[in-house]
Amino acid sequence: MSRPALLALALLSSLACHSSVGAGIAPVAAQGVEAGRPGTNALTVEQARAAADRILQAIKIEDANLRFAQFSERLKAISSPSMVAETMRKQPKLLSWTLLSVRGGLQTTTVEASLKTSAGTRDLFMVLNNKGELDGYHLDLTDAKATQVAADFVRALSSGHFITARSFLSLPLQEELSPAALQSKWQQLQRYTGNYVAVRRVVAAEHNSDSQLVLVNTEFNRTTDTLFVVLNQNNEIVSVDFPQDPIQPRAVSAPLR
């Protein structure tokens, strides 16, 4: 069996096992407790809503410095105001929003908001730490193409926008994979492959009612390899395989004489 087939089988098997362990990693909204519950470090509902409003207002007025200042320390460590400004320029303009549910865990609080943008309406989930700082987010991309989500994820990695790349992950996976860890995995891959050049081909491979495997064939300056991205039915990335043994460059054949 070829390497892609073996990895595809392993990924889907792993995903199936991961989903079958009791509640596994349930969506934050399902496993969270009410924000501000005694005995936790979560924000109160009022604090969470106020923090979410501040974050969205910074996006609306396109203030990159203010937006950066609202990041948690671990987001600030891999970003900068100039990177935030670049991201803002590429995003649809935020026109208005409505705050929806507020769910708190032991250390974080998740606020759901419905955004009205110049490109239409989209739901956003913001993860706040106990200081009311943004520690992660996820946009609802249920109606997008899985192949486009996977390709955009890899392109965000390639440009060093690890906060944006992490936003394509499901919230439970974001809890497991910090921005710095995601950055480290990408940098380790490029030690073998060389620098990123381009996404060459994106293929929707194995799929079932719960998941979709997407193969992202990526060219680097030393070789070309394939990243395996698994998405759930809501187009949230729930598993990523960064090749541990990338295909090595082949020597050039000697010319015939």
GUVO-412652 format. One record per residue: x, y, z of N, C-alpha, C, O in turn; residue in one letter. Coordinates in pm, whole numbers, plus 50000, padded with zeros to 5 digits. Layout:
XYZXYZXYZXYZA;...
END
This chain:
500854988050000500005000050000500895012450000501905012750070M;500545022749924501345034749913501335042750043500465040850129S;502325051850056502405060150176501145068550194500625069150305R;500615075350087499385083150106498225074750154497445079050239P;498085062450099496965053950140497115049650285496135049350360A;498345046150324498575042050462498285053350559497635051350662L;498775065350526498555076650615497085080550621496565084250726L;496415079750507494985082950505494225073350595493365077550673A;494555060450584493895050550668494195052950815493305051850899L;495455056050845495845058450984495145070651042494695070551156A;495065081250960494425093451008492955091451038492455095751142L;492265084950946490835082950966490555073251080489585074851153L;491415063151095491265053751206491495060851338490775058751435S;492545069551339492835077051460491685086151496491315087251613S;491115092751395489985101651420488795094051475488115098951565L;488535082251421487405074251468487615070151613486675070851693A;488835065951647489115062051786489005074051878488465073051988C;489525085451831489495097551913488065101751944487775106552053H;487175099851848485785104151867484985094451951483915097951999S;485505082251971484705072152039485005071152187484375063152257S;485945078952236486295078052377485345086752457485615098552482V;484215080952496483235088452574482865101152499482505100852382G;482945112352572482665125152509483865130052432483765139852357A;485045123352449486255127452380486555141852415486555145752531G;486815149852311486975164152331485715170552276485605172752156I;484795173552362483515178952319483675193552282484595200152330A;482795198852197482835213152167482785221252295482105217552390P;483505232252298483585240452418482205244652466481945244752586V;481315248152372479995252852413479225241952485478355244852567A;479535229152454478805218252516479405214552650478675210752742A;480735215552662481345210852785481545222052888481835219353005Q;481375234652844481625245752934480545247153040479445241853027G;480895254553146479915257953248479585272653233480255279753158V;478595277153301478235291253289479395300053332480035297453434E;479665310453254480765319453285480575325653423479465328953463A;481695327053494481645333253625481195323953735480895328453846G;481135310853708480715301453811481705301353926482905301253901R;481245301454051482155301554166483135289954159482785278854120P;484395292754199485415282254201486195281254070487095273054059G;485855289453971486595289453846487255303053827486955312753897T;488175303553728488825316153695488185322653574488705332453521N;487065317353530486405322653411485835336553440485595340253555A;485645344053334485035357153345483555355853377482955345453351L;482975366253431481525366553443480945368953304481665372853212T;479665366653289479015369153160479195383753119479485386653003V;479015392753212479145407053182480565410553139480755418053044E;481565405153210482955407753174483285402153036483965408652956Q;482795390153008483075383852879482445391652765483085393752661A;481215396052783480535403552678481225417052655481375421452541R;481655423452763482345436352749483675434552676484025442752591A;484415423752708485685421152641485475418052494486235422752409A;484445410252463484145406952323483775419452245484195421152131A;483005428252305482645440752238483885449252208483985455152101D;484835449652303486055457452282486875451752166487395459252083R;486965438552161487725432052055487095434751919487795438051823I;485785433351910485095435451783485125450251741485175453251622L;485085459151838485155473351806486515476751745486595484751651Q;487585470751797488925473051742489005468251598489665474451515A;488325457051568488305451951431487505461451342487915464451229I;486375466151392485505474951312486215487751273486105492251159K;486945493751367487615506451337488995503951275489715513451244I;489355491251258490605487251191491825493251260492715498651195E;491855492151393492975496951473493865485051506493595477651601D;494935483151428495805471551445496545471751579496745461251640A;496945483551625497665484451752496765480451868497185473151958N;495525485251865494585481751970494245466951964494165460252068L;494065461751843493765447451826494905438951882494645429151952R;496145442551853497295435151904497365435852056497675425952122F;497065447452112497105449152258496095440252329496245437352447A;495045435852257494015427552318494355412652312493605404352363Q;495495409152250495915395152244496455390552379496975398452457F;496305377652405496975371552521498475371552495498905373752382S;499265369152599500715369452584501215359252483502145361952408E;500585347452480501105337352388500725340352242501385335352151R;499685348252220499395352752084500345364052045500805364651931L;500625372952138501545383952110502935378652074503655384751994K;503315367352133504665361852112504925357751968506085357051927A;503865355151890504075350651752503425360151652503205356551536I;503125372451697502475382151608503095395751627504075397351700S;502525405651561502975419451572501875428351519501005423651445S;501875441351554500855450351499500855450651346499795451751285P;502025449651284502075449851138501445437451078500795438250973S;501615425851143500975413651094499465414651111498715409951026M;499025420651222497595422451244497015431651137495935429051084V;497735442251106497265451651003497155444850867496205447350793A;498125436050836498075428750709496865419650702496195418750599E;496585412850813495415404050818494135412050802493225407950730T;494055423450869492865431850860492585436350717491435436950674M;493655439350643493485444150505492865433350415492215436550316R;493085420750450492605409750368491195405150407490565397650333K;490705409550521489415404950570488285414250525488515426150503Q;487065408750513485905417450484485725427650596486065424750711P;485205439150565485015449450667483875445550760482805441550716K;484125446850889483105443950989482175455951002482605467151026L;480875453350985479875464050989479165464751124479005475551180L;478745453251176478055452751304478105438451356478525429451285S;477655436451479477665423051537476615421851646476145431751702W;476265409451674475365406151784476005395251868476355384751814T;476165397551996476745387452084475675377052116474535380452148L;476055364452109475125353452134475485346552265475405352652371L;475865333952260476115326352383477445329952447478385334252380S;477495328052578478725329652656478905316952739478045313452821V;480025310152718480295297752791481665298352855482655302052791R;481735294652984482995295253055483495281653096482705272853131G;484815279753092485465267853146486215271753271485895281753335G;487205263853307487975266753428488925278453408489145286353500L;489495279653287490475290153261490095299753150490645310753142Q;489175295753064488815304152950487305305552938486545297952997T;486895315352860485485317852833485315319452682486085326552618T;484315312952627484065313752483482805321952457481735319052512T;482945331952374481825340652338481515338652190482405339552106V;480275335952160479835334452021479195347551976478425353752049E;479535351551854478965363851799478585361651654479235354251582A;477515368251613477105368251473477585381351412477185392151455S;478455380351311479045392051250478365395551118478105386751036L;478085408251098477625412950969478805420050903479275430250954K;479275414650790480455420250724480105424250581478995421750533T;481065430550515480865434650376480735422650283480315424050168S;481095410650334480985398450253479825389550298479675378350249A;479005394450392477885386550439477955384050589478735390450660G;477135374750636477055371650779477865359250811477865349550736T;478565359750925479395348450966479415347651118479485357951185R;479365335451173479465333651317480925332451359481735326251290D;481245338551472482605338651525482585333851669481715337651747L;483555325451704483735320851841485055326451892486115323651835F;485005334451999486205340452058486515333852191485635332652277M;487755329552208488185323452334488965333952412489975339152364V;488485337152531489075347552614489735341252737489205331752794L;490885346552778491475341952903490845349453020489925357353001N;491355346853141490695352853258490995367753274490515374053368N;491785373253182492005387753180491135394653075491175406853059K;490355386653002489535392252897490305394352767489845401552679G;491485388152756492295389352635491965377952539491585367052581E;492115380652410491835370452309492925359852310494105363052297L;492525347152326493485336252330493295326552214494035316752201D;492305329152130492045320652015490675324051958489855330352025G;490445319951834489125322351775488885312351664489805305951614Y;487635311251625487265302351515486045307951444485035311251507H;486155309151311485025313551229484245301451179484835291151145L;482945302551175482115291651124482245291250972481815300450902D;482855280350921483065278550777482315266350725482755259850630L;481185263250789480425251350752480035251350605480005240750542T;479745263050551479295263650412480435265250312480185266850192D;481675264750359482825265850269483205252150215482695241950261A;484085251850117484605239250065485745234450153486615242250190K;485745221450186486795215950270488165218050207489135220850278A;488265216650076489545218450008490045232850022491245235050036T;489145242450017489545256450031490025259350172491005266550191Q;489325253850272489735255750411491125250050434491975256550496V;491385237950385492685231650402493785239650332494865241450388A;493505244350211494495252250137494785265550208495945269550218A;493745272250256493925284950327494715282950455495505291550494D;494505271650521495245268250643496735267450612497555273350684F;497105260150508498515258550473499115271850428500265274850462V;498365279750354498885292750310499095302250428500045310150429R;498215301550528498405309750648499675305450723500425313950771A;499905292450731501145287550792502355292850716503325297550776L;502295292050583503435295750500503805310450513504965314150497S;502815318850541503065333250553503415337350695503615349250722S;503485327650786503825330650924502665335851007502875340451120G;501465335250954500275339751028499695327851106498675322051067H;500365324451214499995312351288498705314051368498025304151396F;498375326251404497105328551474495955326051377494965319651412I;496085331251255495075328651153494995313851121493895308351111T;496145307451104496165293051074495475285151184494715275951156A;495745288751307495155281451421493645283351426492935274851479R;493145294551371491705297051374490925286951290489725285351310S;491595280151196490915269951115490735256951193489955248351152F;491455255451305491345243351386490085243951471489605254751506L;489545232251503488415231851597488875237351732490065236651763S;487975242651810488345248151940488995237752031489955241052100L;488505225252035489195215252117490625212852072491515211252156P;490875212451942492245210551893493095222751925494295221351951L;492515234551924493265246551962493725245652107494805250552141Q;492925239452192493315237752332494555228952341495395231052428E;494675219052252495815209852255497045215752185498175212552223E;496825224152085497915229052002498015244152016497215251551958L;499005248652092499185263052112499715269451984500205262351896S;499615282651971500185289251854501665286251836502125284151724P;502415286151947503845283451940504115269151894505065266751820A;503285259751938503465245851897503195244151748503885236651680A;502185251151697501875250751555503035256751474503425251251371L;503565267751522504715273951457505905264351455506585263051353Q;506155257551566507275248251576507135236751477508115232851413S;505925231251465505715220051371505995224351228506615216951152K;505555236151191505785241051055507275243451030507785240150923W;507955249251128509385251951112510195238951106511155237951031Q;509805229051185510485216151181510335209551045511275203650993Q;509135210550986508915204850855509845211250752510415204250668L;509995224250759510805231250660512305228850677513095231850586Q;512695223550790514105219750805514455208350710515595207150665R;513455200050680513655188850588513355192850444514065188850352Y;512335200750426511825203350291512385215950227512325217550105T;512925224850308513275238050259512085247350270511035243450322G;512245259450224511205269450238509995266750149510115261150040N;508855270850198507595269550124507665277349993508205288349988Y;507105271449887507005278149758505545280749721505155292149696V;504745269949718503345271649678502555258949705503115248049712A;501225260549721500305249149721500055245649576499585254049499V;500365233249538500255229249398498945222249366498405223949256R;498425214449459497205206949432496515203649563497175200149661R;495205204649564494415201149683493365191049640492575193549550V;493365179449707492495168449666491625163949784492145161149892V;490325163249763489425157449862489515142349848489155136749745A;489985135749953490225121249947489145113750023487955115549996A;489555105450119488605097350196487625106250271487995116950320E;486365101850280485405109250360484285099950405484005089750341H;483665103650515482475096750564481535107150621481735119150599N;480525103050693479525112650743480085122050848479515132650874S;481215118250910481765126351019483025133950983483365143751050D;483735129650879485035135750851485375135550703484795128050625S;486325144150668486795145350531488315146650533488855155350603Q;488995138350459490445139150447490795147150322490335143950213L;491615157450339492065165650227493575164750217494285166750316V;494075161950098495515161250073495965174350010495455178349906L;496925180850073497425193650023498855191449973499805191050051V;498985190149842500295188049781501015201549777500555210949713N;502155202149846502835214849869504265214449818505005205049846T;504645224649744506005225549691506865234049785506495245049825E;508035228449817509055235749893510275237249801510305231449693F;511265244849843512365247149749513355235449740514255235649657N;513185225349826514035213449815513275201149769513865191849714R;511985201149790511195189349756509715192849755509345204249785T;508885183349721507425184849726506875173949814507265162349801T;505955177449903505355167349990503885170650012503395181249973D;503195161250075501755162550095501405163350242501845155050322T;500625173350279500095174550414498705168550416497915170650323L;498395161250521497115154450535496285161850639496665162650756F;495165167250595494315175450682492945168750693492305165950592V;492495166350817491185160250840490255170750899490575177350997V;489085172050837488075181650882486815174150924486515163450871L;486085179951019484815173851058483695179050968483955186150870N;482475175451000481345179050913481075194050909480345198850823Q;481665201551004481505216151005482705223350943482855235450957N;483565215650874484775220950812485755226850913486515236050881N;485735221451033486745224951133487865214651122487605202651116E;489095219151120490225209951113490405203051248490565209651351I;490355189851247490455182151371491735173851378492035167951482V;492485173351269493745165951269494605170751153494105173051043S;495895172051178496845176051073498065166951083498605164951192V;498485161650970499685153350967500795160950897500775162750775D;501775165450977502985171050919503955159450899504375153350997F;504325156150775505165144250751506405144050839507155153750844P;506605132750909507775131150994509015127450912510145129950955Q;508795121650796509905117450710509615122050568509285114050481D;509735135250546509395140550414510205133950303511315129250326P;509625133650183510305128050067511585135950042511535148250030I;512715129250034513975135850015514215139149868513735131949781Q;514975149849841515265153449703516045142249633516905135849695P;515745139949507516445129749432517605135649355517545146949308R;518665127849342519825132449268519485133049119518655125349070A;520115142149048519905143348905520635132148834521805129548862V;519945125348742520575114448668521675119748576521565130648519S;522735112048564523835115948476523375115148331522675105748295A;523745124848248523315124748108523925113148032525055109048061P;523195107747937523715096847853524765102347757524635113247703L;525795094447739526865098547648526865089947524527695091847436R;
END
